[in-house]
Amino acid sequence: VCGVLSDRHQAKRLIVIDKLTLPDHKTKSLSEVLKKLSIKTKKTLIVLARKSDKVLRAAANLKQVSLLAANSLNTVDLLNSDYLLLTPKALDIISQTYKVKK
């Protein structure tokens, strides 16, 4: 896990955003966020600190988007994604879970 995270960071494919809040549970809302980040058509793994029903429902129809809890991160899902999108809270959980230095 640590090696893949490091690789994504060096390749500028690890994106940390302040928070991922959506006004509703619609796919269009999440799609707009991804479009602003220029990763709308890329295979993206969204890593959340805690479950968000809005994000879960919004991502359901986006075949290029996967969701994971930060404490459930695994190498297979990391390798199957082109980009990682996470929040600082998720990054803290990853650091604690996998003893990663920030």
N, C-alpha and C positions, 0 to 999 in steps of 0.2 A: 504494500500500500504506500509506504513512504517513498519508494523509488518512483512510482507512477505519479504521485503528487509532485515530486520534485521535477520530473520530466515535463508535466503539464505547466508548471510554473515557469520553467526555463523557456518553454515554447510559447509563452504568453497565452496559454489556453486555460488558465485558471483565473476566473473572474470573481472578485469579491465585491458584493454590493451591500450597502448599509442595511437594507431590509427588503424582503420580497413581500410586499403587500399588494393585494389586488382588490379593486373595488367590488368585484363580484366573482362568481365561479365560472365565468364564461371563457371559453378557449381563446376568443379574440383578445381578451385582456392580457393573458399570458403571452400570446403571440406578439402583441404590441411591445411588451417588455423585451422579448427576445429580439425583435426587429431593431429596437433602439440600441441594443448591444451588438448588433450586426452578427447575430448567431441564430437567426430565425430558421434557417434551412440546415443548420449543422446538428449533428448528433450531440445532444447536451444532457448532462447528468446534473440535476438540481439536487443539492445536498442541503437539507433543512435541519435546524437544531431541534425542532419539534414538528409534529404533524400539523399540517394546515389543510383543512377540508377544501378551502377555496382553491388552493394551488393544486391539490390532488385532482379535483374535478376539472379544473381548467386544463390540466396536462393530459387528461384521459384521451382526448382526441388528437393529440399531437404525437404522431408515431416516432418522431425524432427526439422526443423528450422522455427522460426517465427520472423518477424521484427516489430518493433514499434518505433515511435518517442518518445523521452524522455518525452515530455510534454503530451503524450497520454497514458502513463503507467496506467494500471488498474489491479486490484486484480485478476480478472479471468485469464488474460494472465500470470500473475506472478505465480499463483497456477498451471497452466497447463504446466509449464516448470520445468525441473529439474535443469537447469543452466541458469544464466544470464550472458551475455557477453556485456560489455559496455565500452565506452571510458571515460576519465576524463571530457570531455566537456558534455557528456550525463549525467554524475554523477552530474555536476554542475547544469544542467537544472532540474534534478530530485530534487536536494536539494532546489532550488529556488521555484519550483512548489509546492512541498509538504512540504516545511519548515523542511527538514530533516537535522539534524546535522551530519557533516562528522566525 
